[in-house]
Amino acid sequence: MGNFVDRAKITCKAGNGGDGCVSFHREKFVQNGGPDGGDGGKGGDIYLYADPNMHTLLDFRFKSKFTAENGGNGSAGRCKGKSGEDLVIKLPVGTVLRDDESGAIVADMDQAEEKRLFLRGGRGGWGNMHFATPTRQAPNFAKPGFKTNIHTFQLELKTIADVGLVGYPNVGKSTILSTVTAAKPKIANYHFTTLTPNLGIIRRHGQDIVLADIPGLVEGASDGVGLGLDFLRHIERTRLLLHVVDISGSEGRDPVVDFDQINLELKRYGGLSERKQIVVCNKIDLGGCEENLERMRARAAELGYPVFAVSAAAHQGFDELLDHVENALKDIPPIIHFTEEAEADDAPLNDNDFSISLVDGVYLVEGPAMEHLLASVNFDDNESLNWFHRTLRRLGVVDALREKGAREGSTVAIGDMEFDFVD
């Protein structure tokens, strides 16, 4: 149990873009070299990779912070900064990523060896060579690189299998798995012997069928009783359920009542009872099962489920069952892919992304666009200040301040800087 982890939390940050450089050409016999500051390099991207050799999220218990390399700053001679190195996060196939704050699904890595761009690194800032004009021949300012945000995600591993074995503890699910596949799960005569989902492959008529043994469910599983909530998620992707019951009632329980109770828990969890089912009546070798088997056939017929009587211990009745499973899967759609509900990547910086509020007589201009603009200004240089004022007008900040009631001489604050409003 300690080595199988199917939930984890990670934080990710793509690389920041490198800052543009302020530099001027210097060469012997060249008195007034023009601006030659290079651009900053792009920050590293973060990719996700569905690794078929991983089967647990245990690794993320020891490493939960992932940061791509920042882009290098620009330098003199129009030299662009080095791009940050990309980072690849390897995940088990079937991992679903949710935004920690909203709970929205941002990625479903359900295809083996799938690689996708997840978080994009920030763009590098422009060097001062881009700001030279006929009237501004020596710009003493450059743009900073775009900064990326820290994101937190919840990881959930949802087992990918064609067929799932469900039922009460100790009804023989693990024994059936070991009988029809080469898997060797732990088998013992007590409840909750299986504490993690076990996978096996049935090779039949040239086709591979992936079979998952889901740990035993009990009454109240959908409310977290037993191991219910921990492992009901592993049924979500299965295309077909083999509902195993102890038809002998060897533990003094009624198999029909058990069958109805498990279906109720599947329904409560989110409509899993609508998944196509085959009822597998195990332990027929114990004898005295005829009455229970007839009652189960009648109950399953009401729901439209086929019934097969088997003995995992004696290896009886499985050929007919597996033939039916093989044929049933031909008419069932592929595994469920969870639709992405939100983008994980940082939204592009929007020049119009600012807000204005009046606090204690000061007009506060806030927003990511304003923070980035402010970082681009050299307040000791008049040309840089003039460019800053023109940019505020171009972005509509001056008009928005006027609409909010700002007048000549009103105090305006952007970040840590305060200015007098000039209409």
C-alpha positions in Angstrom: 0.0 0.0 0.0 2.8 2.4 0.8 4.3 2.1 -2.7 1.1 2.7 -4.5 0.1 6.4 -4.6 -2.8 7.5 -6.8 -3.1 11.1 -5.6 -0.5 13.9 -5.3 -0.1 17.7 -5.5 2.5 19.5 -7.5 3.5 23.1 -8.2 4.8 24.1 -11.6 6.4 27.2 -13.1 7.6 27.7 -16.6 10.7 29.8 -17.1 10.7 33.6 -17.1 11.7 35.4 -20.2 15.1 37.1 -20.0 15.4 40.9 -19.8 16.3 43.0 -22.8 19.7 44.8 -22.6 20.5 48.5 -22.7 23.8 48.9 -24.5 25.4 51.1 -27.1 28.0 50.2 -29.8 31.5 51.0 -28.7 34.4 50.8 -31.2 37.6 52.6 -31.9 37.1 55.7 -34.2 33.2 55.3 -33.8 32.2 58.3 -31.6 28.4 57.8 -31.4 27.6 54.1 -31.8 23.9 53.3 -31.9 22.0 51.1 -29.5 22.9 47.4 -29.8 21.3 45.9 -26.7 20.1 42.3 -27.5 16.8 40.7 -26.6 16.2 38.4 -23.7 15.9 34.7 -24.3 12.7 32.7 -24.0 11.9 30.9 -20.8 11.8 27.1 -20.8 8.5 25.3 -21.4 7.0 22.5 -19.3 5.9 19.4 -21.1 3.9 16.4 -19.8 4.8 12.8 -20.9 2.7 9.7 -20.3 5.3 7.1 -19.4 4.1 3.5 -19.8 6.8 2.3 -17.4 5.3 4.3 -14.5 2.4 2.9 -12.5 2.1 5.1 -9.4 2.4 8.7 -8.3 4.9 7.8 -5.6 7.7 9.8 -7.1 5.7 13.0 -6.5 5.7 12.4 -2.8 9.5 13.1 -2.9 9.6 15.8 -5.6 6.6 18.1 -5.9 8.0 21.4 -7.3 8.9 21.7 -10.9 10.5 24.8 -12.4 11.8 25.3 -15.9 14.9 27.3 -16.6 14.7 31.1 -17.1 15.8 32.7 -20.3 19.1 34.5 -20.3 19.3 38.3 -20.4 20.3 40.0 -23.6 23.8 41.4 -24.0 25.7 44.0 -26.0 26.4 43.5 -29.7 22.7 42.6 -30.4 23.3 39.3 -28.7 20.1 37.5 -27.7 20.0 35.8 -24.4 20.1 32.0 -24.2 16.7 30.3 -24.2 15.8 28.4 -21.0 15.9 24.6 -21.1 12.6 22.9 -21.3 11.4 20.6 -18.5 9.5 17.3 -19.0 7.3 15.9 -16.2 6.8 12.1 -16.6 3.4 10.8 -15.4 1.8 7.3 -15.3 -0.6 6.7 -18.2 -4.1 7.6 -17.0 -3.1 10.6 -14.9 -5.6 13.4 -14.7 -4.5 16.9 -13.7 -6.8 19.4 -12.0 -6.3 23.0 -11.1 -5.9 23.1 -7.4 -8.0 26.2 -6.9 -10.9 25.6 -9.3 -10.9 21.8 -9.5 -11.2 22.1 -13.3 -9.5 19.4 -15.4 -6.5 20.8 -17.3 -5.1 17.6 -18.8 -5.8 13.9 -19.2 -2.7 11.9 -20.1 -4.5 8.7 -21.1 -2.4 7.8 -24.2 0.9 5.9 -23.7 3.9 8.0 -24.8 1.8 11.1 -25.3 3.8 14.3 -25.0 2.1 17.7 -24.8 3.1 21.3 -24.1 1.7 22.1 -20.7 3.1 25.5 -19.6 4.7 27.9 -22.0 7.8 29.9 -20.9 7.8 33.7 -20.9 8.9 35.7 -23.9 12.2 37.5 -23.7 12.1 41.3 -23.4 13.2 43.6 -26.2 16.7 45.2 -26.1 17.1 49.0 -26.6 18.0 48.5 -30.3 14.2 48.1 -31.0 13.4 51.5 -29.6 15.7 53.6 -31.8 13.8 56.1 -34.0 14.9 59.1 -36.1 14.0 61.4 -33.1 15.2 59.0 -30.4 18.6 57.8 -31.4 19.9 56.8 -28.0 17.1 55.0 -26.1 18.3 54.3 -22.6 15.6 51.7 -21.7 14.6 48.1 -22.6 11.8 45.8 -21.9 11.9 43.1 -19.2 11.1 39.5 -20.0 7.6 38.2 -19.3 7.3 36.6 -15.9 5.3 33.3 -15.5 3.1 32.4 -12.7 3.3 29.5 -10.2 0.5 26.9 -10.7 -0.6 24.2 -8.3 -2.2 21.0 -9.6 -3.9 17.9 -8.1 -2.8 14.7 -9.8 -5.2 11.7 -9.9 -4.3 8.4 -11.3 -7.3 6.6 -12.9 -6.5 3.1 -13.9 -6.9 2.4 -17.6 -8.4 -1.0 -18.2 -10.9 -2.6 -20.5 -12.6 -4.6 -17.8 -12.9 -4.0 -14.1 -13.5 -6.7 -11.4 -15.8 -5.2 -8.7 -17.5 -6.7 -5.7 -17.4 -7.1 -2.0 -14.1 -8.1 -0.3 -13.2 -11.8 -0.3 -15.5 -12.8 -3.1 -12.6 -14.1 -5.2 -11.7 -11.2 -7.5 -7.9 -11.6 -7.1 -8.2 -15.4 -7.6 -10.1 -14.8 -10.9 -7.4 -12.3 -12.0 -4.7 -14.8 -11.4 -6.7 -17.5 -13.1 -7.3 -15.7 -16.4 -4.1 -13.7 -16.6 -0.4 -14.0 -15.7 -0.8 -11.5 -12.8 0.2 -12.7 -9.4 -1.8 -10.7 -6.9 -1.8 -11.4 -3.2 -4.5 -13.9 -2.3 -5.7 -14.7 1.2 -8.9 -15.6 3.0 -9.5 -12.3 4.7 -11.1 -9.0 3.8 -9.1 -6.2 2.0 -6.2 -8.5 1.0 -6.0 -6.4 -2.1 -5.2 -2.8 -1.2 -4.1 -1.5 -4.6 -5.6 -2.0 -8.1 -3.9 -4.9 -9.9 -3.7 -5.2 -13.7 -3.5 -8.3 -15.8 -3.7 -9.0 -19.6 -6.0 -11.6 -21.2 -4.6 -12.7 -24.5 -7.4 -14.3 -26.5 -7.7 -14.9 -30.2 -4.9 -12.5 -31.0 -6.4 -9.6 -28.9 -5.2 -8.2 -25.6 -7.8 -7.3 -22.9 -6.6 -5.4 -19.9 -8.3 -6.6 -16.7 -8.2 -4.6 -13.4 -8.9 -6.0 -10.0 -10.4 -3.2 -8.0 -10.0 -3.4 -4.2 -13.2 -4.6 -2.5 -16.0 -2.2 -2.0 -18.4 -2.2 0.9 -21.6 -0.5 1.9 -21.0 3.3 2.2 -18.0 3.2 -0.2 -19.3 6.3 -2.1 -19.2 8.1 1.2 -15.7 7.1 2.0 -16.3 3.9 4.0 -13.6 1.3 3.7 -11.4 2.0 0.7 -14.3 3.3 -1.4 -13.4 6.8 -2.4 -9.7 5.9 -2.8 -10.5 3.3 -5.5 -13.9 4.0 -7.0 -12.0 6.4 -9.3 -10.2 3.4 -10.9 -13.5 2.1 -12.2 -14.3 5.3 -14.1 -12.3 4.4 -17.2 -13.3 0.7 -17.4 -15.5 -0.1 -20.4 -17.0 -3.2 -18.9 -17.6 -4.4 -15.3 -17.4 -8.0 -14.1 -19.5 -7.9 -11.0 -18.2 -10.8 -8.8 -20.4 -12.3 -6.1 -19.9 -15.1 -3.7 -22.8 -17.2 -4.8 -22.2 -19.8 -2.1 -22.8 -17.2 0.7 -19.9 -18.7 2.5 -19.5 -15.7 4.8 -23.2 -15.7 5.8 -24.1 -12.8 3.4 -26.8 -12.9 0.8 -25.2 -12.6 -2.7 -28.2 -10.8 -4.2 -28.2 -8.2 -1.4 -24.5 -7.7 -1.9 -25.0 -7.3 -5.7 -27.7 -4.6 -5.2 -25.6 -2.8 -2.5 -22.5 -2.5 -4.7 -24.6 -1.3 -7.6 -26.1 1.4 -5.3 -22.6 2.5 -4.4 -21.6 2.7 -8.0 -24.7 4.8 -8.8 -24.0 7.2 -5.9 -20.4 7.8 -7.0 -21.5 9.1 -10.3 -23.7 6.8 -12.4 -21.2 4.0 -12.6 -24.0 1.5 -12.3 -25.0 2.4 -15.9 -21.7 0.9 -17.1 -22.3 -2.4 -18.9 -22.0 -5.4 -16.5 -21.6 -9.1 -16.5 -22.5 -10.9 -13.3 -19.9 -13.5 -12.3 -21.1 -16.0 -9.7 -18.0 -17.4 -8.1 -17.4 -20.3 -5.7 -19.9 -22.7 -7.3 -17.6 -25.5 -6.3 -18.6 -25.1 -2.7 -22.0 -26.7 -3.4 -25.5 -25.7 -2.2 -25.5 -22.7 -4.6 -28.5 -23.7 -6.7 -31.1 -21.5 -5.0 -28.9 -18.5 -4.7 -27.9 -18.9 -8.4 -31.5 -19.0 -9.5 -32.3 -15.9 -7.5 -29.3 -14.1 -8.9 -30.3 -15.0 -12.5 -33.7 -13.6 -11.9 -32.4 -10.4 -10.4 -29.8 -9.9 -13.2 -32.5 -10.6 -15.8 -34.5 -7.6 -14.4 -31.5 -5.4 -15.1 -30.5 -7.0 -18.4 -27.2 -8.4 -17.2 -25.9 -11.8 -18.3 -24.9 -14.3 -15.6 -22.0 -16.8 -15.6 -21.2 -19.4 -12.9 -17.5 -20.0 -12.4 -15.1 -21.5 -9.9 -11.8 -19.6 -9.7 -10.4 -22.2 -7.3 -11.2 -25.1 -9.7 -10.6 -23.1 -12.9 -14.1 -23.9 -14.2 -16.5 -21.9 -16.4 -14.1 -19.3 -17.8 -14.0 -20.1 -21.5 -17.6 -19.2 -22.0 -17.2 -16.1 -19.8 -14.2 -14.8 -21.7 -15.8 -15.4 -25.1 -18.7 -13.2 -24.0 -16.3 -10.5 -22.6 -14.5 -10.5 -25.9 -17.7 -10.1 -28.0 -19.1 -7.5 -25.6 -16.1 -5.2 -25.9 -16.5 -5.0 -29.6 -19.7 -3.0 -29.2 -18.5 -0.8 -26.3 -16.8 2.6 -27.1 -13.1 3.2 -26.2 -12.0 4.2 -22.7 -13.3 7.5 -21.3 -11.2 10.6 -22.0 -11.8 13.4 -19.5 -12.4 16.6 -21.4 -10.2 19.5 -20.5 -12.3 22.2 -18.8 -9.6 24.9 -18.5 -6.2 25.9 -19.9 -3.2 25.5 -17.6 -1.0 27.8 -19.6 -0.7 31.5 -18.6 -2.9 33.7 -20.6 -1.1 36.1 -23.0 -0.4 39.5 -21.4 -3.2 41.8 -22.6 -2.4 45.5 -22.8 -6.0 46.3 -21.8 -5.7 44.2 -18.7 -5.8 47.0 -16.1 -8.2 48.4 -13.5 -8.6 51.8 -11.9 -9.9 52.5 -8.4 -10.0 55.6 -6.2 -8.5 55.0 -2.7 -8.1 57.9 -0.3 -8.0 60.4 -3.1 -5.4 58.5 -5.1 -6.2 56.8 -8.4 -4.7 53.4 -8.4 -3.9 51.8 -11.8 -3.4 48.1 -11.3 -2.9 45.0 -13.5 -0.3 42.7 -15.0 0.1 45.0 -18.1 0.9 48.0 -15.9 3.4 46.1 -13.8 5.2 45.0 -17.0 5.1 48.5 -18.5 6.5 50.0 -15.3 9.4 47.6 -15.3 10.3 48.8 -18.8 10.9 52.4 -17.8 14.1 54.1 -16.9 12.8 57.0 -14.7 16.2 58.7 -14.8 15.9 59.2 -18.6 13.7 61.8 -20.2 13.2 59.9 -23.4 12.1 56.8 -21.5 9.6 58.9 -19.5 8.2 60.4 -22.7 7.8 56.9 -24.1 6.1 55.9 -20.9 3.6 58.7 -21.1 2.9 58.1 -24.8 2.3 54.4 -24.1 -0.2 55.2 -21.3 -2.2 57.3 -23.8 -2.0 54.6 -26.4 -3.3 51.9 -24.0 -6.2 54.1 -23.0 -5.1 54.6 -19.4 -5.3 58.4 -19.6 -8.8 58.3 -21.1 -9.9 55.8 -18.4 -8.5 58.0 -15.7 -10.4 61.0 -17.0 -13.6 58.9 -17.1 -13.0 58.0 -13.5 -12.9 61.7 -12.5 -9.1 62.4 -12.6 -8.3 66.1 -13.2 -5.2 68.1 -13.8 -2.9 67.6 -10.8 -4.7 64.5 -9.4 -2.5 61.9 -7.9 -2.1 58.6 -9.8 -0.3 55.6 -8.5 1.1 52.7 -10.6 2.9 50.1 -8.6 5.3 51.9 -6.2 5.3 55.1 -8.4 3.1 58.2 -7.9 2.5 60.8 -10.6 0.5 64.0 -11.1 -2.2 63.5 -13.7 -1.6 65.7 -16.8 -4.5 65.9 -19.1 
